[in-house]
């Protein structure tokens, strides 16, 4: 009977060992999954930081371009005024020359000779 009891105790211990081993395997698998999740979160955080840095750099470049466009716009306005003045002076000179040529033609043709 004692042999049977020893066998029964050994079988019980074997079952307990098997159950505990399975339980530890499940816990280990869950810990592996958790470690994978933490690694994925770290990678996602790194990507977010990279994208944030890139976004900041792009924002600075856009602001630089806006400043340059504003400067060009100011120069264009100034040049527009200068070109307008030059255009008016040109036409005044052209009209003056045409008037002088016309006067010379009239004087030399003898229209005013009486």
C-alpha positions as YAML, in Angstrom:
chain: A
units: angstrom
residues:
- id: 1
  name: UNK
  ca: [0.00, 0.00, 0.00]
- id: 2
  name: UNK
  ca: [2.84, 2.28, 0.76]
- id: 3
  name: UNK
  ca: [4.16, 1.67, -2.73]
- id: 4
  name: UNK
  ca: [0.81, 2.69, -4.13]
- id: 5
  name: UNK
  ca: [0.82, 5.78, -1.97]
- id: 6
  name: UNK
  ca: [4.33, 6.65, -3.09]
- id: 7
  name: UNK
  ca: [3.31, 6.18, -6.72]
- id: 8
  name: UNK
  ca: [0.25, 8.30, -6.18]
- id: 9
  name: UNK
  ca: [2.33, 11.00, -4.49]
- id: 10
  name: UNK
  ca: [4.83, 10.90, -7.35]
- id: 11
  name: UNK
  ca: [2.05, 11.14, -9.90]
- id: 12
  name: UNK
  ca: [0.54, 14.07, -7.98]
- id: 13
  name: UNK
  ca: [3.93, 15.77, -7.84]
- id: 14
  name: UNK
  ca: [4.41, 15.14, -11.56]
- id: 15
  name: UNK
  ca: [1.02, 16.70, -12.30]
- id: 16
  name: UNK
  ca: [1.80, 19.69, -10.06]
- id: 17
  name: UNK
  ca: [5.15, 20.09, -11.78]
- id: 18
  name: UNK
  ca: [3.52, 19.89, -15.21]
- id: 19
  name: UNK
  ca: [0.83, 22.43, -14.25]
- id: 20
  name: UNK
  ca: [3.41, 24.79, -12.75]
- id: 21
  name: UNK
  ca: [5.63, 24.39, -15.79]
- id: 22
  name: UNK
  ca: [2.74, 25.22, -18.12]
- id: 23
  name: UNK
  ca: [1.85, 28.20, -15.96]
- id: 24
  name: UNK
  ca: [5.42, 29.49, -16.05]
- id: 25
  name: UNK
  ca: [5.51, 29.00, -19.83]
- id: 26
  name: UNK
  ca: [2.34, 31.12, -20.20]
- id: 27
  name: UNK
  ca: [3.82, 33.81, -17.93]
- id: 28
  name: UNK
  ca: [7.07, 33.75, -19.91]
- id: 29
  name: UNK
  ca: [5.14, 34.08, -23.18]
- id: 30
  name: UNK
  ca: [3.19, 37.03, -21.79]
- id: 31
  name: UNK
  ca: [6.44, 38.68, -20.66]
- id: 32
  name: UNK
  ca: [7.89, 38.18, -24.16]
- id: 33
  name: UNK
  ca: [4.80, 39.79, -25.67]
- id: 34
  name: UNK
  ca: [5.10, 42.66, -23.21]
- id: 35
  name: UNK
  ca: [8.78, 43.13, -24.08]
- id: 36
  name: UNK
  ca: [7.88, 43.20, -27.79]
- id: 37
  name: UNK
  ca: [5.21, 45.81, -27.08]
- id: 38
  name: UNK
  ca: [7.69, 47.99, -25.15]
- id: 39
  name: UNK
  ca: [10.19, 47.75, -28.03]
- id: 40
  name: UNK
  ca: [7.46, 48.71, -30.51]
- id: 41
  name: UNK
  ca: [6.52, 51.70, -28.35]
- id: 42
  name: UNK
  ca: [10.15, 52.80, -28.17]
- id: 43
  name: UNK
  ca: [10.44, 52.59, -31.97]
- id: 44
  name: UNK
  ca: [7.21, 54.55, -32.40]
- id: 45
  name: UNK
  ca: [8.46, 57.21, -29.98]
- id: 46
  name: UNK
  ca: [11.73, 57.47, -31.91]
- id: 47
  name: UNK
  ca: [9.81, 57.89, -35.18]
- id: 48
  name: UNK
  ca: [7.62, 60.57, -33.60]
- id: 49
  name: UNK
  ca: [10.70, 62.45, -32.40]
- id: 50
  name: UNK
  ca: [12.26, 62.21, -35.87]
- id: 51
  name: UNK
  ca: [9.06, 63.46, -37.51]
- id: 52
  name: UNK
  ca: [8.78, 66.29, -34.98]
- id: 53
  name: UNK
  ca: [12.36, 67.33, -35.68]
- id: 54
  name: UNK
  ca: [11.75, 67.16, -39.43]
- id: 55
  name: UNK
  ca: [8.54, 69.18, -39.05]
- id: 56
  name: UNK
  ca: [10.37, 71.85, -37.05]
- id: 57
  name: UNK
  ca: [13.10, 72.03, -39.70]
- id: 58
  name: UNK
  ca: [10.51, 72.35, -42.46]
- id: 59
  name: UNK
  ca: [8.72, 75.07, -40.52]
- id: 60
  name: UNK
  ca: [11.95, 77.03, -40.18]
- id: 61
  name: UNK
  ca: [12.67, 76.67, -43.89]
- id: 62
  name: UNK
  ca: [9.15, 77.82, -44.77]
- id: 63
  name: UNK
  ca: [9.53, 80.85, -42.50]
- id: 64
  name: UNK
  ca: [12.86, 81.63, -44.17]
- id: 65
  name: UNK
  ca: [11.20, 81.46, -47.60]
- id: 66
  name: UNK
  ca: [8.36, 83.71, -46.43]
- id: 67
  name: UNK
  ca: [10.89, 86.27, -45.22]
- id: 68
  name: UNK
  ca: [12.73, 86.11, -48.54]
- id: 69
  name: UNK
  ca: [9.49, 86.52, -50.49]
- id: 70
  name: UNK
  ca: [8.59, 89.55, -48.35]
- id: 71
  name: UNK
  ca: [11.99, 91.08, -49.11]
- id: 72
  name: UNK
  ca: [11.54, 90.43, -52.85]
- id: 73
  name: UNK
  ca: [8.05, 91.93, -52.70]
- id: 74
  name: UNK
  ca: [9.46, 95.10, -51.11]
- id: 75
  name: UNK
  ca: [12.16, 95.31, -53.80]
- id: 76
  name: UNK
  ca: [9.57, 94.79, -56.55]
- id: 77
  name: UNK
  ca: [7.46, 97.63, -55.16]
- id: 78
  name: UNK
  ca: [10.50, 99.93, -55.10]
- id: 79
  name: UNK
  ca: [11.52, 98.88, -58.60]
- id: 80
  name: UNK
  ca: [7.98, 99.43, -59.83]
- id: 81
  name: UNK
  ca: [8.11, 103.03, -58.65]
- id: 82
  name: UNK
  ca: [11.52, 103.53, -60.27]
- id: 83
  name: UNK
  ca: [10.38, 102.01, -63.57]
- id: 84
  name: UNK
  ca: [7.27, 104.21, -63.52]
- id: 85
  name: UNK
  ca: [9.43, 107.33, -63.13]
- id: 86
  name: UNK
  ca: [11.84, 106.16, -65.86]
- id: 87
  name: UNK
  ca: [8.88, 105.46, -68.17]
- id: 88
  name: UNK
  ca: [7.50, 108.96, -67.64]
- id: 89
  name: UNK
  ca: [10.91, 110.56, -68.20]
- id: 90
  name: UNK
  ca: [11.37, 108.52, -71.40]
- id: 91
  name: UNK
  ca: [8.07, 109.73, -72.82]
- id: 92
  name: UNK
  ca: [8.83, 113.32, -71.85]
- id: 93
  name: UNK
  ca: [12.16, 113.07, -73.71]
- id: 94
  name: UNK
  ca: [10.52, 111.42, -76.74]
- id: 95
  name: UNK
  ca: [7.80, 114.09, -76.89]
- id: 96
  name: UNK
  ca: [10.44, 116.82, -76.47]
- id: 97
  name: UNK
  ca: [12.54, 115.39, -79.31]
- id: 98
  name: UNK
  ca: [9.52, 115.05, -81.58]
- id: 99
  name: UNK
  ca: [8.50, 118.61, -80.76]
- id: 100
  name: UNK
  ca: [12.00, 119.87, -81.52]
- id: 101
  name: UNK
  ca: [12.13, 117.95, -84.83]
- id: 102
  name: UNK
  ca: [8.71, 119.23, -85.79]
- id: 103
  name: UNK
  ca: [9.72, 122.81, -84.94]
- id: 104
  name: UNK
  ca: [12.88, 122.49, -87.00]
- id: 105
  name: UNK
  ca: [10.93, 121.11, -89.94]
- id: 106
  name: UNK
  ca: [8.41, 123.93, -89.75]
- id: 107
  name: UNK
  ca: [11.10, 126.60, -89.44]
- id: 108
  name: UNK
  ca: [13.18, 125.23, -92.34]
- id: 109
  name: UNK
  ca: [10.21, 124.66, -94.61]
- id: 110
  name: UNK
  ca: [9.42, 128.33, -94.54]
- id: 111
  name: UNK
  ca: [5.90, 128.08, -93.21]
- id: 112
  name: UNK
  ca: [6.49, 131.12, -90.99]
- id: 113
  name: UNK
  ca: [8.41, 133.11, -93.63]
- id: 114
  name: UNK
  ca: [6.26, 135.92, -94.81]
...
